[in-house]
Amino acid sequence: MQGGQMIVEENAKLSSVLTPSKPSYIQSLTKIVGTLGPNSRSVEVIEACLKAGMSVARFDFSWLDEDYHQETLENLRMAMKNTKKLCAIMLDTTGPELQVCNKTGNPIEFKADSHVTVTSDLSKELCADVLPVDYAELAKMVQKGDTVYLGQHLFTGHETTSVWLEVLETKGQDVVCLVKNSATLAGSMFTVYMSNVLINLPTLTEHDKQVISKWGSRNNVDFISLSYTCHAEDVKELRDFLKKQNLSQTQIYAKVETVEGLKHFDEILQEADGIIFGRGNLGIDLPPEKVFLFQKYAMNKCNIVGKPVVITRVVDSMTGNLRPTRAEATDVANAVLDGADGIMLGAETLRGLYPVESIKIVGKICAEAENVYNHTLHYKRIIRHVEEPMSHAESVASSAVRSAVKVKAAIIVVFTSSGRAARCFDKCLCFSFHISLRSRLPV
């Protein structure tokens, strides 16, 4: 853990706080990943997102079909052509996610202190008293006292959109639960998450393989976010599968969002090209006061080995509000000061009312944090962990970054075909979310 070593520069004084931020031609170096969906899939909105600072477009395949996402991608390509701005494609796998289908689409109301039965019997109809889940071993995996969460987009922190259940008993296929909070769930699909329960399903599901082999191969995606990564073997399995699909250049970002993944983090980091720190589910598995400890540990580890780390769930309140809370704004800045390479927006851009504003304000916060970031101290910390002797490429990268730090106003352009050279620079300056120049998307 970094232990507060990422202190800011001396010029971060009161005068700089009171001075209005100046618009910059160069957007924040910390890259912003935006999830495209119902409120952010038109050409016009995507153009605005690109201009606001979105560098990576995330396509979440836990809902809707390939045709829907293909149409969104075509709109993205048109937006890139119109704005002359590149944007990488990230395919987000579903993984072993349990779901409740709401075929009618009608809102379901839950009242605190009432009882609800979660069952694997899919012949039963969904209502406020019965929740059919597509997992045959559900009742075998839980016991009295376990916690079950249910929501459309887990979990924003706004408890009116997600339900917290406590297991009372199991009866055959049924799990009887106590509803802990009142909430109204709307939409066609709800996600079920059981705290600290290891689901006996593969990380890379058959559905994920089908999506990658068809949609991923067709569009030659830049990144794949491997949801619910628990072991290094999960990453190896996906990499082997990608080679068979002629996607060997596609980078794998392991999404660590469970205690099981936390336990095997070091091994996962060695295999993955980058890490996505999924604070939504992990914030359920871990007590709230423990999340920051792992966040700092994980980011420090990623910085040391020169692999990008992306933080999720940062401005959840902007799903329905024009401004983030003060705590959220501070959270984003602290993530940057700790060495985050990217910020991922989920519900804020997917279905939120203010997708463009969410990207814009996060970019501004990141830019302010970068302006006072102590690059010199960070460089000295990282260089202590570099293996000796240095390779030729890494030596060149080290010298270039050292010069950039001295002049404090340099832009380093790295020409690369494989991304290896860019990753050398990333070891010295961890704000590079190196999107390879190999992108095949039209501009």
N, C-alpha and C positions, 0 to 999 in steps of 0.2 A: 504494500500500500504506500502511496506517495507521502502521506503524512503532512500535507500542507506545503510541500516544497514548491508547488507551482505558483509561487507568489507573483504578483504583477510588477510591472516596471515602476521605476521611481516617478515617472511623469503622471501616474494615476492619482493626481491630487484633486482638491476641491474644485480648482479652476476648470479642469477637464470635465468634471461632473456637470458643472453649470453651463458649459459651452455646448450649444446645439450641435448635434452630429452633422457632419458634412456629407453630402451625397458623393459616392465614389464610383468611378468608372468600373473598377474592379469589385466584383461581388465578394461576399465572404468566402474565405478559403475553406471553411468548414462546410461540407457539401450537404445539401438538403434533398432528402428522398421523399417524394410525394406519392401517396397512394391514389391512383385514379379510379373514379367511380361515378355514381349517379350525378353528383354535383360538380364533377371536375373532368368530364369526358368530352365536352364539346370542343371544337377547334378554338373558339374564341377564349374559353376559360383556360385551356391548356396554353395558349399563347401568352396569356397574362401570367400564368404560373411560371413559364419559362423566363419571362422578363423579370419576374419577381425574384428568381434565383433558384428554381428547381433544377437539379443536375441529374437526378435519377428518377425515373417513373416506375413505380412498383405496381405490379399486377397481382392481386390476391385471388388465387384460385380456390379458396375455401367457399366461394359462392359464385353463382352464375356460370355460364358455359363458355367454351372457347370462342364461339361466334361473337358473343358480347364483348369479350376482351380484345378480339381481333379488330372489331369495329373501333374500339377505343384506341388501339395502337395505330390504326390508319389515320385517325384524327391527330394523334401525337406526331406522326410523320409529316402530316400537312402543316401542323403548327411549327415544327422545326424548320420546315422549308420556308415558311412565311417570315419567321423571326430570325432565321439564319443562326440558330442556337442549337448545339448538340445536346442530346439527352440520352443517357444510357437506359437500358431496359433491365428491370429486375423481376424475375418470376418468383413468386412466393408460394412454396408448396403448402398443401393442406396438412400433411402429417397425420398422426393418430388423434385427430380431433373428433370429439363426440358432438353430435348435433341433434336438435329437435326441430322437425319440420312443421311449420305452421301453414298448412295447405290453404286455409281460408284467408289468411292474411289479416284476420281480425285481431285487434289488441287483446292481450291476456292480462287480467288484473290479479295481482297477488296481495293478500292482506297479511300483515304481521301477526304472528302467533297462530296462524291457521296451519292445517296439515296438507301436504301434497305428496302424491305417490309417483316416484320416478320408476318407470318400468321398461324392460327390454321387449315387452309384448307390443309389437308395432301394429297389431290389429285394434288396439284401443285408441279412442279418439282424443286428441289434444284438448285440454281445458284447464281451468285454474286448479283442478284437483288431480289431474293425471297428466304426466309428461312422458310420452314414449321416446326412448333413446335408442339409436341404432348400434347397440353394443350388447351382445348376448351374455357376456360375463359380468355385467354391471353389478349385480347383487353379490357376486363372489368377491369383488374387489374392495368393497367398502365395509365398514363396521360402525357400530354405534359411536357417535361423537364426531365422526368425520365431517368435513365441510365440503359442500357442493355449491358451485356458483353457476348461475345461468344468466345469459344475456345475449343481445344481438352482436355487440362489439365489446368484448371483455377487455378491461373493465375500466371505465372512464373515471371512476371515483364518484360519479353522480349516481347515488344509490337508487334513484328513481328509474334507472334504465337497466339495472341488473339486480338479480335476486340472490340472496345468501341463504342457503339451506343447511340445516343441521340434521344428520342422519339419526333417526330414533330407533329403527329396527329394520330387518330385512325379512321378507316373506316370499320364498320361491324366487320369481323373477322381479319382485317388487321391492323397492326401497322407500320406506315411509320416512318423510322428512318434516321438520318444523320450519316454517317460513320465518326468517328473522327480521325481514324488513318489508314494508309495503312498496310495491313497484308495479309499473305497467310496461309490459314488453310488447313492442310492435315490430312487424316485419314478417318475412316468410321463413326465416331460419334463426334459431337461437343456438349459441354454443354452450356446451356443458363442460365444466372443468372441475375436477375433484382434487382438492389440495393434498399434496404429498402422496398421491396414489399413482403408481407406475402402471400405465395402461399396457396390456399385453397385445400391442399392435406394432407393426414395423414403422420405423421413422419415415422411410421412403415407401409409401403405399403404392398399390397397383394404379390407383387413380393418378397419383403424382407422376408415375412412369409414363402413363398414357399422355398426360398433358405435356410433359417434357419432350417425348418422342414426336409428338405432332406439333403442338403450338410452339414449343421451345425451339425445336429444330427448324421449323419453317421460318421463324423470325430471328434465328441465330442470336439468342439472348446474351447479354453481357454478364449478368449476374444471376445466380439462383440463391434465394434465401431458403435454407433448409430448416424448416420449422421443427421445434421440439428435438433438436440435436441433443442426444444424451451421451454418446460415446464417439471416440475417434473412428470407430468402424462404420458409423453412419456416414461420415464424410467420405471415407474410402469407397463405400458401396456406391454413393452417388457419383464419385469421380470415375469409377469404372464404367458406370452406366452412361455417363456423358461421352466417354471415349467411343462407345459403341454407336452413339448418335451423332458422331462427328462434331461434338461440342467440346473438344478438349481445351479450347481457349476460354471457355466460359468459367468465370471465377465462382467459387463456392463460399458463401457467407453463412457460417453456422449460427443459427439463431438459438442462443442459450437462454432458456426461459423456464427451466425446471431445476429442482434441487439435484436431480440425477445428473443433469448437464453441468451444474456447478461443481459437483464432486469430481468430474472428469474434465474440468476446464482446460488444464494444462495440456492434456493429450489432444483435446479437440483443437486447441490453438495451433499445435504443431502441424495438423493436417489441413486445416481450413486456410483459405486465402484471406479471410477477414471474419470478424465477429459482429453479430448483431445482438446487443444486450436487451433482451425482451423483458422490460420491467413490468409489463401487464400481468402475465401469468406468474412470473417469479415473485412479484409483489404479493401474490396470494400464497405461494408456497412458503415464503419467508415472512417472519414478523416484520412490520414496517420499519422498525429501528435497525434492522440488519441489512436492508437493501443497499444502502449507501456503501457499506463496507465491501460488499462484493463488487459493486460498481467501480470503486477506486482500485481495488485489486485487479480487476479484469482490464481496465483501461491502462494501468501501469504495465501489466504484462504485455499487452498488445503494442504499446509504445516501445518497449524494450526490444521486441523482436521485429519491429517495423511492419506490423500488420494493422490495417485499418480497423477501427471499432466504431460502430454506429449505435447511438442511444435512441430508444423509443419512448413513447408516452411522455411527452414533455409539456404540451400546451392543450391538454384535454378540454379545458373549459372553453376553448375557442371553437369547439364543435357547435356551440350555440351562442357564443359571445364574440364581440368584435375585438376585444382586448384580452390578453392573458392575465392571470392573476400575478401579483407581485412575486409570490413564491415560485410560480412557473418560470417567469422571466429570469429570476435569480438561478433557478435550476439549470436552465439552458446555458447561461454564462459560466456557471461552475463546471459544467460538463466540458465546455471548451477549454477552460483553464486547466482541467485535469487531463486533457489530451484527446478528447473525442475528435474523430475525423469527420463524422457525419451525424446528422439528426434526421430521424425518420418520423414522418407525419402519417398517421393512420386515419382514424375517424375524422380528424380535423379537415382533411382534404377529400376523403372518400365520400362522406355524406354530410360533412359540416356545412354550415351556412356561409362560411367565410374562408374558402380554400386559398384564394390569392392572398388575402390579408394575413393568414396564418404563415404562409411561406415568407412573406415580406417581413413580418415582425421578427420571426425566428432568425432570418438573415441579418437583420439589423442588430439583434442581440449578439449574434456570433461575431459580427464585424467589430463591435465595441469591445468584446472580450479579447479578440485577436490583437486589437490596437494596443492593449496594455499587457499582453502576454509576454512573459519573460523568456524569450527565445534562447538567450545566451545560457541561462541556467538549465533550461531543458536540454540544449545541445550537450552541455557538459555531463549531464546525468546519463544521457543515452550513450555517449561515446565511451563511457566506462564499461559498457556491456558489449561493445563490439569485439568480435573474435579477432585474434591476431594470427598470422599477418592478414591485412585487409586484401581483398581482391582488387584488381585494377579499377573495375567499375565503381566499387564502393569508395575507393580512395579519391577518385575524381568527384564523386558525389559529395563526399565529406568536405573537400576543398571548396567546391562551389557553394555549399550551404554556409560554410564558415565565412566566405566573402559576403554572401547575402546578409548574414546577420550583422556584419560590421557596418555596411552601408545603410541597412534598415529600410531600403526601398528598392529591392531587386526583384525581378521576375525571372524565375528559372524555367526555361522551356526544355522539356526532355523528349527527344525523338526516340520512339521505341516501337518495336513490332510485337514483342512478347510481353512487355510490361516489366521485364526484369530490371532494366535501368531505372525506371520510375520507382520501383520498390527499394532500390538502393538509396535513392534520395529520401524515400519515406522513412528510412531508419534514422536519418539525421533531422528531418523536419516532418513531424507526424501530422501536419495539417493537409498533406497531399492525399486526396481520395482517388488517386491515380486511375482515371477512366481512360482506358487505352485508346490510342489514336487509330486502332484497327476498326473502330466503329463502322458498320456497314449501312448505317441509317442515312437516308438522303438529306442533304442540306441545301 
